[in-house]
Amino acid sequence: GLCSTLHGESTCDVYTNIPFLQNVLGNHQFLNGTVDTQFIDENQDLFNLKPGQNRAQKLLHYLGHVMVNGPTTPIPVKAKPSPIDPVIPPVPLGEPPVGFRDVLLREGPDGFAKAVRAHRGLLLMDTTFRDAHQSLLATRVRTHDLKRIAPFVSHSFSNLFSVENWGGATFDVAMRFLCECPWKRLQELRALMPNVPFQMLLRGANAVGYTNYPDNAVYKFCEVAKENGMDIFRVFDSLNYLPNMLLGMEAAGAAGAVVEAAISYTGDVSDPTRQKYSLDYYLKLAEELVKAGTHILCIKDMAGLLKPDSSRLLVGALRDRFPDVPIHVHTHDTAGAGVAAMLACAEAGADIVDVAVDSMAGMTSQPSMGAIVACTKGTNLNTGISLEKVFDYSEYWEVTRGLYAPFDCTATMKSGNADVYENEIPGGQYTNLHFQAHSMGLGNKFKEVKKAYAEANKLLGDLIKVTPSSKIVGDLAQFMVQNSLSRAEVEEKADELSFPLSVVEFLQGHIGIPHGGFPEPFRSKVLKSLPRVEGRPGASLPSMDFQALEKQLREAYADEITPEDVMSAAMYPKVFQEFKEFTKTFGPVDCLDTRLFLDGPKIAEEFEVELERGKTLHIKALALGDLNKAGQREVFFELNGQLRSVLVKDTVAMKEMHFHPKALKDVRGQIGAPMPGKVVEVKVKQGQQVEKGQPLCVLSAMKMEMVVNSPLSGTVVKVYVTADSTLEGDDLILEITE
């Protein structure tokens, strides 16, 4: 009966038939078999046809685009992904063994902390899923490669304290560069690893951003993260500014998560000549955090400055003062002494230390998991982890790492360096600065950049340096190198230089108050009459209206908007918007394997793409057409046996048709770009009068923003750029006549 009913009603073409039939197959009455000839008349909602997502055609468009124009994500290193595919080690069938997450779900955060403290032997947190690749591979590891190894970790390392797999830079990078949703990563990994606690890095009042958010946004963020499966929130502030830390701790605590308050470590507690950050300073700070109810106390040694001696001193003092609080130590292995320092911490009473799997360890990453497991075997610090399993895990990452060759820091950085004890550059930033120096044509001056970093730190009053405060020191250091300025010259000319925006905002008080206050007279000279923030920055921000934001997003994107999307837009409005636009054009690129995502297919290559369970596309790249008059090429594919083609604009060919004029060095009114980058904002227009020192435009390159100020007073004759223009160094921005 139904067949004839359907047959009689359906005069529409085959394309509208498919969504209609999907509605029929999802109908309760139909599934229960209680259908008669009135079925369609009584169920008019069957005609609410959802438009097809057309994911396959969008992905072909993406692949064609990459074949013609190269990677869509900026590539710091001219290297191709390795042609070898990683092999996933065998995983036993059935449920994974019970892990520490079981204790957490059963006994809550307090019971969990007690169990950790009572545990015999050393516990490990694995950073391979976040900080290791943030430090070595510019945070570029995709969910696709994390998901493949997740079941193995769940089955083989059920006795890990936690896996760190979220937060820090991953949130921003996932959307901005990997074109995937960070929440989806969390949801998918949670389903694959139900037994091991997940840990994230929360930048206190900065949440997962680089700026202060209203208090309600930080609370809401923690709530949504906890609902999506996050267990432990490591909360820190880049200046150890207590009011910012307390806000992050309260937000994570209110969400019902484990709060791990982190003291950011700098200086050297064992050096009597360096007393700004003394043992007493750290103990007092720890006292406040324990009083505020942290479940776990963390030492976050983001630059890898802890030596065995200072480790014993600091951890020993904290263990004496707080016998019942679990202590967790994080470091980077930049100088090469990470394993020695972590063993010293464990012997002095630390409960947990951070490690990364061997092939993703060392240098600016964490100390090696295999080394710590082997060194503690047979001692009272035994980790209970199988070395054989570590070797299998390491082999997967060794091959997977080859897929990320275009981002691997070892392309330019061949070893760690003990000069980190002098310049105190955090591990994650050390690699970033290295890449930035290369991208700005300062590659041969990296040593100078590191020296300037130490000088910039002194200029700013010797800061705790970790995101975002480390970025401020880094921006100032690069500004000094680019303009060949010494510390003395910067101090002397502070009232006339156009400093990077981040430096000005820091001095205004946008991220909080540093220990020991702001540097004077430097601050007053830079700020002049600019406004200053008093006290905790977030306290003076109005609450975020999430209902209004959701309404706005629903109007902009007709598709389903989730609470997670609203949160992404709250944290990174512009990045989220670009991510949505990208997905609308290119589809779910997170389904592609990493080599295809970065490099596209080779001609005649055949491959499969799994859109979702049971939906696989069979694709073959056939040919690349010639350039037409409109600057496009046709790219031909075979999709599930059918010939398909896409038209792709050849951006390289288009660029060659329009060249950008350069600023002439000897013409004073020609303003050139001080560095390669993108125009964020043009602040003046043609015919406008400008004063000397007035901001003309804002440029951005590799997370660093720079204001270009007018070197003279006069009239703007012509503006050569618009917002979003991409410029090379010395490209003409605008012309001014006196």
Secondary structure by P-SEA (a helix, b strand, c coil): caaaaaaaaccccaaaaaaaaaaaaacccccccccccccccccccccccccccaaaaaaaaaaaaaaccccccccccccccccbbbbbcccccccccccaaaaaaaccaaaaaaaaaacccbbbbbccccccccccccccccaaaaaaaaaaaaaccccccccccccccccccccccccccaaaaaaaaaaacccbbbbbbbccccccccccccaaaaaaaaaaaaaacccccccccccccaaaaaaaaaaaaaaccbbbbbbbbcccccccccccccaaaaaaaaaaaaaacccbbbbccccccccaaaaaaaaaaaaaacccbbbbbbbbccccaaaaaaaaaaaacccbbbbcccccccccccccaaaaaaaaccccccccccaaaaaaaaaaaaaaaaaaccccccccccccccccccccccaaaaaaaaaaaaaaccccaaaaaaaaaaaaaaaaccccccaaaaaaaaaaaaaaaaacccaaaaaaacccccccaaaaaaaaccccccccccccaaaaaaaccccccccccccccccccaaaaaaaaaaaccccccaaaaaaaaacaaaaaaaaaaaaccccccccccccccccccccccccccccccbbbbbbbccccccccccbbbbbbbcccbbbbbbbcaaaaaaaabbbbbbccccccccccccccccccccccccccccccccccccccccbbbbbbbcccccccccccccccccccccccccccc
